């Protein structure tokens, strides 16, 4: 198995590095950040000039779990492919983003969310500090069967999504995985998801262009 590869977004301020651990992507890629917003309000105002549909905006800012949103959109089941998960220590930016007192180890997982036909729809990378992770939630995640969203619904866990940010990036490797031109601009969102006595998570989601153009 190849060593983890870092994808570092140098332009993000007060947000953790976009660190994506992958066995499928073979070279270090810097993510040029062409646009970034750090709240729904700033996104709504600052993205007015962009040729994106109302559906696109609603999809990016939606409050429900991503898996349920995708299933409603596609009227078909979706499933996950866990590329890698393991224990890593939070870097200083993750410590700030998650409001941790000190650096601590957490479960980091990198997954694809796939359509019923196996098409790659979303690339997601999450970090969950172990000290905030309920043992039953931890065990369920280690099974590699569920996404965090699916787990929330299955276990009926109330959760809060905050610190929601949006941006666009370019990645030759991710574009190849999505089967689009390597210079395609890709949308992502980043947020904190939490539930008292259950879990705390930093989550990045990068979307297939085809998904946002349905």
C-alpha positions as CSV (number, residue, x, y, z in Angstrom):
1,X,0.0,0.0,0.0
2,X,1.4,3.4,-0.9
3,X,2.1,6.0,1.7
4,X,-0.6,8.7,2.3
5,X,-0.5,11.6,0.0
6,X,-1.2,15.2,1.1
7,X,-3.3,17.6,-0.9
8,X,-2.7,20.9,0.6
9,X,-4.8,24.0,0.0
10,X,-2.4,26.7,0.7
11,X,-4.9,29.6,0.5
12,X,-7.3,28.4,3.3
13,X,-7.1,30.7,6.3
14,X,-8.4,29.4,9.7
15,X,-9.5,26.2,8.1
16,X,-7.7,22.9,8.3
17,X,-5.6,21.7,5.4
18,X,-7.4,19.7,2.8
19,X,-5.5,16.5,3.6
20,X,-6.7,13.6,1.5
21,X,-5.2,10.2,2.2
22,X,-5.4,8.1,-1.0
23,X,-4.1,4.9,-2.4
24,X,-5.6,5.7,-5.8
25,X,-3.9,9.1,-6.5
26,X,-0.2,9.0,-7.2
27,X,1.2,12.4,-7.0
28,X,1.2,15.4,-4.7
29,X,-1.2,18.1,-6.0
30,X,-1.6,21.6,-4.8
31,X,-5.2,22.7,-5.0
32,X,-5.4,26.2,-6.4
33,X,-8.3,27.9,-4.7
34,X,-10.1,30.1,-7.2
35,X,-13.1,31.0,-5.0
36,X,-13.9,30.5,-1.3
37,X,-16.8,31.6,1.0
38,X,-17.0,30.8,4.8
39,X,-20.7,31.0,5.4
40,X,-24.1,30.6,3.6
41,X,-24.6,34.3,3.8
42,X,-21.2,35.1,2.2
43,X,-21.8,32.4,-0.4
44,X,-25.2,33.7,-1.3
45,X,-23.9,37.3,-1.8
46,X,-20.5,36.5,-3.2
47,X,-21.5,33.9,-5.8
48,X,-24.1,36.0,-7.5
49,X,-21.8,36.4,-10.5
50,X,-21.4,32.7,-11.1
51,X,-23.5,30.8,-13.7
52,X,-24.9,28.3,-11.2
53,X,-28.5,27.2,-10.9
54,X,-30.8,27.6,-7.9
55,X,-30.7,23.8,-7.5
56,X,-26.9,24.0,-7.3
57,X,-27.1,26.5,-4.5
58,X,-29.7,24.6,-2.6
59,X,-27.7,21.4,-2.9
60,X,-24.5,23.0,-1.6
61,X,-26.2,24.7,1.4
62,X,-28.7,21.9,2.3
63,X,-28.9,20.9,6.0
64,X,-29.9,17.2,5.6
65,X,-27.5,14.3,5.4
66,X,-25.8,14.0,2.0
67,X,-26.7,10.4,1.5
68,X,-30.5,11.0,1.9
69,X,-30.2,14.1,-0.4
70,X,-28.5,12.0,-3.1
71,X,-31.0,9.2,-2.8
72,X,-33.9,11.6,-3.1
73,X,-32.3,13.3,-6.1
74,X,-31.4,10.1,-7.9
75,X,-34.5,8.1,-6.8
76,X,-32.1,5.2,-6.2
77,X,-29.8,3.9,-3.4
78,X,-26.2,5.1,-3.0
79,X,-23.4,3.3,-1.3
80,X,-19.9,4.0,-0.1
81,X,-16.4,2.8,-1.0
82,X,-14.0,3.4,1.9
83,X,-10.6,4.1,0.3
84,X,-8.7,4.5,3.5
85,X,-9.3,5.0,7.2
86,X,-6.9,5.1,10.1
87,X,-5.7,7.1,13.1
88,X,-3.9,10.4,12.6
89,X,-3.2,13.4,14.8
90,X,-5.0,16.6,14.2
91,X,-2.8,19.4,12.8
92,X,-3.0,22.9,14.3
93,X,-5.7,24.1,11.9
94,X,-7.9,21.1,12.7
95,X,-7.4,21.9,16.4
96,X,-8.7,25.4,15.8
97,X,-11.5,24.4,13.4
98,X,-12.9,21.8,15.8
99,X,-12.2,24.0,18.9
100,X,-10.1,21.3,20.5
101,X,-8.0,22.2,23.6
102,X,-5.0,20.3,22.4
103,X,-3.9,18.2,19.4
104,X,-5.3,14.7,19.6
105,X,-5.6,11.6,17.5
106,X,-8.7,10.9,15.5
107,X,-10.2,8.6,13.0
108,X,-9.6,9.9,9.5
109,X,-11.5,8.3,6.6
110,X,-11.6,8.9,2.9
111,X,-14.5,7.6,0.9
112,X,-16.3,7.7,-2.4
113,X,-20.1,8.0,-2.4
114,X,-21.2,5.9,-5.4
115,X,-24.4,5.7,-7.4
116,X,-26.2,2.4,-7.8
117,X,-24.3,1.9,-11.0
118,X,-21.0,2.6,-9.4
119,X,-20.5,6.1,-10.6
120,X,-18.4,8.3,-8.3
121,X,-20.6,11.2,-7.1
122,X,-18.8,12.6,-4.1
123,X,-15.3,12.4,-2.6
124,X,-15.4,12.9,1.2
125,X,-12.7,13.2,3.8
126,X,-13.5,13.3,7.5
127,X,-11.7,13.6,10.8
128,X,-13.3,12.5,14.1
129,X,-11.3,13.1,17.4
130,X,-11.3,9.9,19.4
131,X,-12.0,11.6,22.7
132,X,-15.3,12.8,21.4
133,X,-16.2,9.6,19.7
134,X,-18.8,7.3,21.3
135,X,-17.6,3.7,21.3
136,X,-20.7,2.4,19.4
137,X,-20.3,5.1,16.7
138,X,-16.6,4.3,16.5
139,X,-17.3,0.6,16.0
140,X,-19.9,1.2,13.4
141,X,-17.5,3.5,11.4
142,X,-14.8,0.9,11.6
143,X,-17.1,-1.6,9.9
144,X,-16.7,0.5,6.7
145,X,-20.3,-0.1,5.9
146,X,-21.8,3.3,6.6
147,X,-21.1,6.9,5.8
148,X,-21.4,9.3,8.7
149,X,-24.8,10.5,7.3
150,X,-26.1,7.0,7.0
151,X,-25.0,6.3,10.6
152,X,-26.7,9.4,11.9
153,X,-30.0,8.2,10.3
154,X,-29.6,4.6,11.3
155,X,-28.8,5.3,14.9
156,X,-31.2,8.3,15.1
157,X,-28.5,10.6,16.3
158,X,-29.4,14.4,16.5
159,X,-26.6,16.5,15.1
160,X,-25.6,20.1,14.4
161,X,-23.8,21.3,11.3
162,X,-21.9,24.5,11.6
163,X,-18.8,26.4,10.3
164,X,-20.1,25.7,6.8
165,X,-17.7,26.8,4.1
166,X,-17.7,26.5,0.3
167,X,-15.1,26.8,-2.4
168,X,-13.9,25.7,-5.8
169,X,-10.7,23.8,-6.5
170,X,-8.9,22.2,-9.4
171,X,-7.4,18.7,-9.1
172,X,-6.3,16.7,-12.0
173,X,-6.5,13.4,-10.0
174,X,-10.0,14.0,-8.7
175,X,-11.2,15.1,-12.1
176,X,-9.9,11.9,-13.6
177,X,-11.8,9.9,-11.0
178,X,-14.9,11.9,-11.8
179,X,-14.2,11.2,-15.6
180,X,-14.2,14.9,-16.5
181,X,-11.6,17.1,-18.1
182,X,-8.5,17.5,-15.9
183,X,-8.9,21.3,-15.8
184,X,-12.5,21.2,-14.6
185,X,-13.4,23.4,-11.6
186,X,-14.8,21.3,-8.8
187,X,-17.0,22.5,-6.0
188,X,-16.5,21.4,-2.4
189,X,-18.0,22.2,1.0
190,X,-16.4,21.9,4.4
191,X,-18.2,21.9,7.8
192,X,-18.2,20.8,11.4
193,X,-20.7,18.2,12.4
194,X,-21.3,17.3,16.1
195,X,-23.6,15.6,18.5
196,X,-23.0,15.7,22.3
197,X,-21.6,12.4,23.8
198,X,-21.6,10.9,20.3
199,X,-19.1,12.5,17.9
200,X,-17.3,15.6,16.6
201,X,-16.2,15.7,12.9
202,X,-14.6,17.9,10.3
203,X,-15.9,16.9,6.9
204,X,-14.9,17.9,3.4
205,X,-17.0,16.9,0.4
206,X,-15.9,17.4,-3.2
207,X,-18.7,17.0,-5.8
208,X,-18.8,15.5,-9.2
209,X,-19.7,18.2,-11.8
210,X,-22.3,15.9,-13.3
211,X,-24.1,15.7,-10.0
212,X,-24.4,19.5,-9.8
213,X,-25.6,19.7,-13.4
214,X,-28.6,17.4,-13.1
